Amino acid sequence: MNALIFIEGRLVGEMQLGVVQIHGQLFPPEGRAYFCPDCGDIWARIVVQDRPSRAVTIPCRRHHKHPYWPGGSIWLSWERELMAALPPQVLAREAKRHAEIYDELGGVL
């Protein structure tokens, strides 16, 4: 299924998603809505056509406070299939964002 990736109000890429295996069962892919617990904004979305979205609570870029919940990053280490499907331009954006976070923290994680 086709999925569109929006971050901070801009379309940054699209990808193809297949079925997902959860506890041995196959499910169609779902979107993700990245929700900031501080300001309440949905600052990023992965939209899968005609499918619901699951809320993911990760701070937006303005409310980044902790290296383990990197504000402004859509990377979800526990969602391997979803992350493997990200297009190169989104992966480049993620690498840049994580480098910024590293610099913000003075090069120490």
C-alpha positions in Angstrom: 0.0 0.0 0.0 1.2 3.5 -0.7 2.0 5.7 2.3 2.8 9.4 2.4 5.2 10.9 5.0 4.5 14.4 6.3 6.8 16.1 8.8 6.1 19.6 10.3 3.4 20.2 7.7 5.4 19.2 4.6 5.3 16.2 2.4 8.8 14.7 2.6 8.4 11.4 0.9 6.3 8.3 0.0 6.8 4.6 0.4 5.2 1.3 -0.2 4.1 -0.8 2.8 3.2 -4.5 2.9 1.4 -6.6 5.4 2.8 -6.6 8.9 3.2 -9.7 11.1 2.2 -9.3 14.7 2.3 -12.3 17.0 2.2 -14.6 14.0 -0.8 -13.0 12.3 -0.7 -10.8 9.2 -2.3 -7.3 9.3 -2.6 -4.6 6.7 -0.4 -1.6 7.4 -1.6 1.3 9.5 -0.5 4.9 9.5 1.2 6.8 12.3 0.3 10.1 13.9 3.2 11.6 15.9 1.8 13.4 18.9 3.7 15.8 21.1 2.7 15.3 24.8 3.8 18.9 25.6 2.0 21.0 23.1 -0.6 18.5 21.7 0.4 19.0 18.1 0.4 16.1 15.6 3.8 17.2 14.1 4.3 14.3 11.7 2.2 11.6 10.0 2.6 8.5 7.9 -0.6 8.3 6.0 -1.7 5.0 4.6 -4.5 5.4 2.1 -7.9 4.1 3.4 -6.3 2.8 6.7 -6.5 4.2 10.2 -3.5 5.7 12.0 -2.0 4.7 15.3 -0.9 7.5 17.7 2.8 7.6 18.6 3.8 9.9 21.5 7.1 11.6 20.7 7.9 15.2 21.4 8.1 17.7 18.5 11.3 19.5 17.7 10.5 22.4 20.0 9.9 20.2 23.0 12.9 17.9 22.6 14.3 17.2 26.1 15.6 13.6 26.2 18.0 11.7 23.9 15.9 8.5 24.3 12.8 10.2 22.9 14.4 12.4 20.2 12.0 15.3 19.6 11.3 15.8 15.9 12.4 12.3 14.8 10.0 9.8 13.3 12.4 6.9 13.9 10.7 4.0 15.7 13.3 1.3 16.5 10.5 -1.2 17.4 8.8 -0.8 14.0 11.5 -2.6 11.8 9.4 -3.1 8.7 8.1 0.4 8.7 11.6 1.9 9.2 13.1 -0.3 6.5 10.5 1.1 4.0 11.5 4.7 4.6 12.7 6.4 1.4 16.3 7.8 1.2 15.3 11.4 1.6 13.5 10.6 4.9 16.5 8.6 6.1 18.8 11.5 5.3 16.5 13.8 7.3 16.5 11.4 10.2 20.3 11.2 10.2 20.5 15.0 10.2 18.0 15.3 13.0 19.9 12.8 15.2 23.2 14.6 14.5 21.6 17.9 15.6 20.4 16.2 18.8 23.9 14.9 19.4 25.3 18.4 19.0 22.6 19.9 21.2 23.7 17.5 24.0 27.3 18.5 23.7 28.3 15.4 21.9 27.4 13.1 24.8 24.6 10.6 24.9 
